């Protein structure tokens, strides 16, 4: 299967992908599949030697052997969300009024249909055991390796992650931090809030999968495409969703399915994709039905 044509790149959106999944074009009828477990992971972190801390909250849905996830602002999910999701059929969750639920459901469904594997263009990269900072730095190297930016270049980083900014610095690449919450980085640099405007001032864009859950992914992808800027995604949110956009404005993806590196100190794996090497790209995500495989068919595991 090939990457997207220019026409597909213009028409593919998250809503289109959700519609295709609902229509059964990407795998088994979602009305026949039910989420067995729904849960949230709430994290607060404050590391020695760093000025501040941060909080994360992630909604995750278990479908068979797959887990799909979407990060949310802490406290943003209404009470009872996980109760509503547990036991629900996937079709209902793909049409849920809350976008994070739709994203997590799509992620779980696609992870179950086609887990990350070398046969589909994924390069498995080990994240060794260690402290949370050591593991964060190892992941940052795996992510930044996907950027084709020479020393002296500039990368817009959407979703501020200090380890990514530090890795760019180590390679003599300027990181332009951007986040809807604004603020400053660990080094006191101002954080921009308008990613669309900042695209004009960089050589490439590095963006978090969290953009899927806050409605900023499609506008950012279109802007990068219009400006001819490479867009690399690092994804805990939607790790099985974002490879579908390779060739449709997304240049590469570093996919990290649950459990994430910050959950324990043991070894883990991230999966790297580049446009042109992944059968999940839009040209292979239509209604032909030829790509459908369940994890049991290829021994895929989480």
Secondary structure, DSSP 8 states (H G I E B T S, - for coil): -----HHHHHH--HHHHHHHHHTTSSSS-GGG-B--EEEEEEEEEE-TT-S-EEEEEEEEEEETTEEEEEEE-TT-S-TTHHHHHTT-BHHHHHT-SSHHHHHHHHHHHHHHHS---GGGT-EEEEE-S--HHHHHHHHHHHHHTT----TT-EEEEES--HHHHHHHHHTT-EEEEE-TT--B-TTS-B-BS-HHHHGGG-SEEEEEGGGGTTT-HHHHHHHHHHHT-EEEEEESTTTTTGGGGBTTTB-EEEE--SS-TTS-SS-EEEEEEETTS-TTSGGGSSS--TT---HHHHT---
